[in-house]
């Protein structure tokens, strides 16, 4: 039985970041989705630390946080802004968090959040499968074509450039090259 989404999947997926090679959501984004304050969310986390091993949740480092600041609206420290570095929650951590919050909204949203993580994982897997298949085709064609077939090699190079996935980690912050 499929239910109607409370929040568009794109909104949730846009909040999923890649940090330390893992797909995660920040505490402030989960708090907004679960309709609780970030303070309340982190309070629930502190009371249940034993349920959140490092592969479920971790605190960002100063460097990680500084690289994210340019993309996230943050109030000044003197005006009620963050006093601690944010927590990042993996898919499992987001689900565990919904369980300890024990609200109907958190339960409903945890389903949507898990679906968003699964959708992104499927997209990644299908892209990897296509890349593997393309490599097999290239190997076959190169084996059965003339060794100096420059035209094929040029076409193949163009195809590879178009089919190369974007870097796994999103570029964060402002950069001038």
C-alpha positions in Angstrom: 0.0 0.0 0.0 1.6 3.3 -1.1 0.6 6.4 0.7 0.7 10.0 -0.5 4.0 11.8 0.3 3.8 14.5 2.9 6.8 16.3 1.5 8.0 16.2 -2.1 10.8 13.6 -2.5 13.0 16.2 -4.3 12.9 18.4 -1.2 14.2 15.5 1.0 16.7 14.4 -1.6 18.1 17.9 -1.9 18.9 17.8 1.8 21.0 14.6 1.6 24.7 15.4 1.4 27.7 13.3 1.0 30.1 13.7 3.9 33.0 11.3 4.7 31.9 9.2 1.8 28.4 8.6 3.3 25.0 9.9 2.4 23.8 11.9 5.4 21.2 14.5 6.5 22.1 17.3 9.0 20.3 17.6 12.3 18.6 20.9 11.4 17.2 19.4 8.2 15.8 16.4 9.9 14.4 18.6 12.7 12.5 20.6 10.1 11.1 17.5 8.4 10.1 15.9 11.7 8.7 19.3 12.9 10.7 19.6 16.1 13.3 22.1 17.0 17.0 21.3 16.4 17.5 21.6 20.1 14.8 19.1 20.9 16.2 16.7 18.3 19.7 17.0 19.7 18.3 16.6 23.3 16.7 13.3 22.3 20.0 12.3 20.7 22.0 13.1 23.9 19.5 11.0 26.0 20.0 8.0 23.7 23.6 8.1 22.6 23.9 4.4 23.0 21.6 4.0 20.0 23.8 6.1 17.7 27.1 4.4 16.8 29.5 6.4 14.5 27.9 4.7 11.4 24.5 6.1 12.4 25.4 9.7 13.4 28.5 11.8 13.8 29.4 15.4 14.6 30.9 17.4 11.8 34.4 18.8 12.1 35.1 22.5 11.9 36.4 22.1 8.4 33.4 20.1 7.2 31.0 22.7 8.7 32.9 25.7 7.3 32.7 24.1 3.8 28.9 23.8 4.2 28.2 27.3 5.6 28.1 29.0 2.3 25.1 26.9 1.2 23.1 26.9 4.4 21.4 29.9 6.0 22.9 30.4 9.4 22.2 33.1 11.9 25.0 34.9 13.8 26.2 33.3 17.0 25.2 36.4 19.0 21.6 36.1 17.6 20.7 32.6 18.6 22.8 30.7 16.0 24.5 27.4 16.4 26.6 27.0 19.4 27.8 23.4 18.6 28.8 21.8 15.3 25.9 20.0 13.6 25.3 16.3 13.7 25.1 14.3 10.5 22.7 11.3 10.4 23.0 8.4 8.0 19.9 6.6 6.7 20.0 4.3 9.8 20.5 7.2 12.1 17.6 9.1 10.6 15.3 6.1 11.2 16.6 5.6 14.8 16.0 9.3 15.4 12.4 9.0 14.3 12.0 6.1 16.7 13.2 8.0 19.7 11.2 11.2 18.9 8.0 9.1 19.0 5.8 11.5 17.2 3.4 10.7 14.4 5.0 13.2 12.2 8.5 11.7 12.8 7.1 8.2 12.0 5.5 9.4 8.8 8.5 11.4 7.7 11.0 8.7 8.5 9.3 6.6 5.7 9.8 9.5 3.3 13.4 10.0 4.3 14.2 6.3 3.9 12.6 6.3 0.5 14.8 9.3 -0.5 17.9 7.5 0.6 16.9 4.3 -1.3 16.1 6.3 -4.4 19.5 7.9 -4.5 21.1 4.5 -3.9 19.2 3.0 -6.8 20.2 5.9 -9.1 23.8 5.4 -8.2 23.6 1.6 -8.7 22.0 1.9 -12.1 24.7 4.4 -13.2 27.4 2.0 -12.1 25.7 -0.9 -14.0 25.6 1.2 -17.2 29.2 2.2 -16.9 30.2 -1.5 -16.5 28.2 -2.5 -19.5 29.8 0.3 -21.6 33.2 -0.9 -20.6 32.4 -4.4 -21.7 31.2 -3.1 -25.0 34.4 -1.1 -25.5 36.5 -4.1 -24.7 34.6 -6.3 -27.2 34.7 -3.7 -30.0 38.4 -3.0 -29.4 39.2 -6.7 -29.5 37.4 -7.1 -32.8 38.3 -3.9 -34.6 41.5 -2.7 -36.2 44.2 -1.7 -33.8 44.5 1.7 -35.3 40.9 2.6 -35.7 41.2 6.2 -34.6 37.6 7.1 -35.5 36.2 4.6 -33.1 38.5 5.6 -30.4 37.5 9.3 -30.8 33.8 8.4 -30.7 34.3 6.2 -27.6 36.2 8.9 -25.8 33.3 11.3 -26.3 30.9 8.7 -25.1 33.0 8.1 -22.0 33.1 11.8 -21.2 29.3 12.0 -21.4 28.7 8.9 -19.4 31.2 9.6 -16.6 29.2 10.2 -13.4 29.5 13.4 -11.5 31.9 13.3 -8.6 30.3 11.4 -5.7 30.8 14.3 -3.4 29.0 17.5 -4.1 31.2 20.6 -4.5 30.5 22.8 -1.5 31.3 26.4 -1.1 32.6 29.2 -3.3 35.7 28.5 -5.4 37.6 30.7 -7.8 39.9 28.9 -10.3 
